[in-house]
Amino acid sequence: MSEEIGAPRSPSSAAGGQVPFLHEGLCARDSVPAKCKCLAALSPPVLDNSQLQSRASLDSVIGEGCRIQVSVILPVHNTECWLDECLKSVVEQDFEDTMELSVFNDASKDNSVNIIEKWKLKLEDVGIRVVIGGHDSPQPQGVGFAKNQAVMQSSGTYLCFLDSDDVMMPQRVRLQHEAAIQHPNSIIGCQVRREPLDSTERYTRWINNLKPGQLLTQVFTSHGPTVIMPTWFCSREWFCHVGKFDEGGKGIPEDLLFFYEHIRKGGGVFRVDQCLLQYRYHPQAATHSVLEQSRHQGAVFDFQIVHLMDLGSKGTSSEIALGRTSHATCFGTKSLVRSEVALVF
């Protein structure tokens, strides 16, 4: 890079260019809540002396008056096999404003910590601040906990969520940042490329090919968010307005619960129609640990009932049939019958 290390990057010059086509699901008012209190109850992550010194050093180069625009939120647990490729994709972002990487190590027992430390120097060399937190307890605290801690120790105006086994395309942060500025109350997603290519073909088609209206309607009939968690990008202020991720640990669908709360509070759903993430499939992926019978299943089902009934009260058809999943709702008796349930995976 020719610019000074740590110097503020000028706003992306796709400026003047057109923002890629965005699929709109639910667009609420574009006002932003005034206060951000959702993480106040969390205990601050502990950083060791070397981490604090490094952060202070880079802060002095960036300058106190320059706020970080985007924090990449990266929870890590035993992902040494994929971490190099993941972190390389952070370095290669073409975003021209200030950026930081916030890593929280959730009790990894492999070589993940050493890999993070190695890439920390490379990231700071190109002006990306790195904040590292974590713990070495015998057991991990779970994805929800790790994400909350990574968010809390970060300082960016916008949050870009990344799984440590995935890879971002170079334009991801730039394009989703442009979209998030336009829609501050929305979760911004994107299309993905599955790795390996032939894994979960049906699910991948579902992720990439939902039509604009389906980003809303399939929220109530699918088995996951219509923009998947590893592609999420949103403002910090809106994230805090919605609230933190559930920290119930292994098997809890923290992304789905957060997504439903986001919608309940009037949030929007948008998708940048470009492939901005390589989304890896493997047996150790966190999605494989979500319990089929979790303590939250009833709450998820109740959310679907309430919103389907609301659609009915507004004159919407009482049956929603999308793909092979359909729900028929009898609004008079407030009962809901699932006529067919087919997993999209």
Solvent accessible surface area in square Angstrom, and as a share of the most:
residue,aa,sasa,rsa
1,M,140,0.62
2,S,125,0.81
3,E,72,0.32
4,E,123,0.55
5,I,85,0.43
6,G,3,0.03
7,A,24,0.19
8,P,77,0.48
9,R,18,0.07
10,S,71,0.46
11,P,104,0.66
12,S,12,0.08
13,S,75,0.48
14,A,30,0.23
15,A,69,0.53
16,G,87,0.84
17,G,49,0.48
18,Q,173,0.77
19,V,37,0.21
20,P,22,0.14
21,F,133,0.55
22,L,29,0.14
23,H,19,0.09
24,E,78,0.35
25,G,16,0.16
26,L,52,0.26
27,C,61,0.36
28,A,28,0.21
29,R,162,0.59
30,D,77,0.40
31,S,58,0.37
32,V,63,0.36
33,P,27,0.17
34,A,94,0.73
35,K,138,0.58
36,C,61,0.37
37,K,140,0.59
38,C,28,0.17
39,L,15,0.08
40,A,88,0.69
41,A,96,0.74
42,L,21,0.10
43,S,82,0.53
44,P,105,0.66
45,P,27,0.17
46,V,127,0.73
47,L,28,0.14
48,D,76,0.40
49,N,110,0.56
50,S,73,0.47
51,Q,26,0.12
52,L,90,0.45
53,Q,126,0.56
54,S,23,0.15
55,R,56,0.21
56,A,62,0.48
57,S,67,0.43
58,L,12,0.06
59,D,46,0.24
60,S,88,0.57
61,V,69,0.40
62,I,14,0.07
63,G,30,0.29
64,E,181,0.81
65,G,87,0.83
66,C,31,0.19
67,R,145,0.53
68,I,3,0.02
69,Q,43,0.19
70,V,0,0.00
71,S,0,0.00
72,V,0,0.00
73,I,0,0.00
74,L,0,0.00
75,P,18,0.11
76,V,2,0.01
77,H,72,0.32
78,N,60,0.31
79,T,15,0.08
80,E,70,0.32
81,C,105,0.63
82,W,46,0.16
83,L,0,0.00
84,D,57,0.29
85,E,80,0.36
86,C,0,0.00
87,L,1,0.00
88,K,98,0.41
89,S,4,0.03
90,V,0,0.00
91,V,39,0.23
92,E,81,0.36
93,Q,13,0.06
94,D,58,0.30
95,F,3,0.01
96,E,69,0.31
97,D,22,0.11
98,T,5,0.03
99,M,1,0.00
100,E,0,0.00
101,L,2,0.01
102,S,0,0.00
103,V,0,0.00
104,F,7,0.03
105,N,16,0.08
106,D,5,0.02
107,A,0,0.00
108,S,16,0.10
109,K,120,0.51
110,D,47,0.24
111,N,64,0.33
112,S,0,0.00
113,V,67,0.39
114,N,97,0.50
115,I,14,0.07
116,I,4,0.02
117,E,70,0.32
118,K,95,0.40
119,W,23,0.08
120,K,15,0.06
121,L,118,0.59
122,K,91,0.39
123,L,1,0.01
124,E,24,0.11
125,D,90,0.47
126,V,37,0.21
127,G,9,0.09
128,I,1,0.01
129,R,23,0.08
130,V,3,0.02
131,V,2,0.01
132,I,13,0.07
133,G,5,0.05
134,G,28,0.27
135,H,42,0.19
136,D,126,0.65
137,S,39,0.25
138,P,114,0.72
139,Q,126,0.56
140,P,52,0.33
141,Q,83,0.37
142,G,13,0.12
143,V,52,0.30
144,G,4,0.04
145,F,42,0.18
146,A,1,0.01
147,K,5,0.02
148,N,0,0.00
149,Q,8,0.04
150,A,0,0.00
151,V,0,0.00
152,M,46,0.20
153,Q,13,0.06
154,S,10,0.06
155,S,33,0.21
156,G,0,0.00
157,T,42,0.24
158,Y,25,0.09
159,L,0,0.00
160,C,0,0.00
161,F,4,0.01
162,L,2,0.01
163,D,42,0.22
164,S,7,0.05
165,D,16,0.08
166,D,1,0.01
167,V,17,0.10
168,M,5,0.02
169,M,33,0.15
170,P,62,0.39
171,Q,46,0.20
172,R,0,0.00
173,V,0,0.00
174,R,49,0.18
175,L,10,0.05
176,Q,0,0.00
177,H,14,0.06
178,E,25,0.11
179,A,0,0.00
180,A,1,0.01
181,I,95,0.48
182,Q,85,0.38
183,H,32,0.14
184,P,23,0.15
185,N,5,0.03
186,S,4,0.03
187,I,1,0.00
188,I,0,0.00
189,G,0,0.00
190,C,3,0.02
191,Q,40,0.18
192,V,5,0.03
193,R,96,0.35
194,R,16,0.06
195,E,57,0.26
196,P,64,0.40
197,L,129,0.64
198,D,108,0.56
199,S,15,0.10
200,T,29,0.17
201,E,100,0.45
202,R,85,0.31
203,Y,21,0.08
204,T,21,0.12
205,R,134,0.49
206,W,30,0.11
207,I,3,0.01
208,N,26,0.13
209,N,97,0.50
210,L,7,0.03
211,K,137,0.58
212,P,54,0.34
213,G,48,0.46
214,Q,42,0.19
215,L,0,0.00
216,L,44,0.22
217,T,41,0.24
218,Q,12,0.05
219,V,2,0.01
220,F,7,0.03
221,T,3,0.02
222,S,8,0.05
223,H,66,0.30
224,G,15,0.14
225,P,9,0.06
226,T,0,0.00
227,V,3,0.02
228,I,6,0.03
229,M,11,0.05
230,P,9,0.06
231,T,0,0.00
232,W,2,0.01
233,F,0,0.00
234,C,2,0.01
235,S,10,0.07
236,R,33,0.12
237,E,59,0.27
238,W,6,0.02
239,F,1,0.00
240,C,9,0.05
241,H,62,0.28
242,V,7,0.04
243,G,16,0.16
244,K,87,0.37
245,F,1,0.00
246,D,40,0.21
247,E,58,0.26
248,G,41,0.39
249,G,18,0.18
250,K,169,0.72
251,G,3,0.03
252,I,14,0.07
253,P,16,0.10
254,E,22,0.10
255,D,30,0.16
256,L,18,0.09
257,L,33,0.17
258,F,9,0.04
259,F,0,0.00
260,Y,11,0.04
261,E,52,0.23
262,H,0,0.00
263,I,9,0.04
264,R,140,0.51
265,K,61,0.26
266,G,20,0.20
267,G,0,0.00
268,G,1,0.01
269,V,0,0.00
270,F,4,0.02
271,R,4,0.01
272,V,0,0.00
273,D,43,0.22
274,Q,68,0.30
275,C,47,0.28
276,L,0,0.00
277,L,0,0.00
278,Q,14,0.06
279,Y,15,0.06
280,R,30,0.11
281,Y,79,0.30
282,H,17,0.08
283,P,102,0.64
284,Q,131,0.58
285,A,15,0.12
286,A,58,0.45
287,T,84,0.49
288,H,93,0.41
289,S,34,0.22
290,V,63,0.36
291,L,96,0.48
292,E,149,0.67
293,Q,143,0.64
294,S,17,0.11
295,R,169,0.62
296,H,26,0.12
297,Q,86,0.38
298,G,46,0.44
299,A,60,0.46
300,V,20,0.11
301,F,66,0.27
302,D,82,0.42
303,F,24,0.10
304,Q,5,0.02
305,I,33,0.17
306,V,92,0.53
307,H,44,0.20
308,L,5,0.03
309,M,42,0.19
310,D,57,0.30
311,L,39,0.20
312,G,17,0.16
313,S,92,0.60
314,K,149,0.63
315,G,70,0.67
316,T,59,0.34
317,S,76,0.49
318,S,56,0.36
319,E,95,0.43
320,I,20,0.10
321,A,67,0.52
322,L,35,0.17
323,G,80,0.77
324,R,147,0.54
325,T,11,0.06
326,S,14,0.09
327,H,4,0.02
328,A,34,0.26
329,T,11,0.06
330,C,64,0.38
331,F,59,0.24
332,G,77,0.74
333,T,99,0.57
334,K,145,0.62
335,S,47,0.31
336,L,24,0.12
337,V,91,0.52
338,R,91,0.33
339,S,70,0.45
340,E,73,0.33
341,V,69,0.39
342,A,16,0.13
343,L,102,0.51
344,V,16,0.09
345,F,124,0.52
